[in-house]
Amino acid sequence: MDRALIVAHGKLVALLANVLQAAGVITADEFARLLGVFAATVAETESEEGEILAVWAATIRTMQPAKLKH
């Protein structure tokens, strides 16, 4: 696996998740959760692909803007 390429794609996926959230389509948290489920499903038959998708889901979670406390 080319780690730099996987990380770069993960950051792009995180950007897209945040754009979808800003547009009111889906929250980035829900997008990350669904991508995690998809990663687990894919990993059942394609372990390396599932691992990459899981990395992308984790990237979305770590790139979330800080939530404001009210």
Protein Blocks (a to p, Z undefined) as FASTA:
>chain_A
ZZklmmmmmmmmmmmmmmmmmnomacfklmmmmmmmmmmmmmmmmmmlmmmmmmmmmmmm
mmpccdddZZ
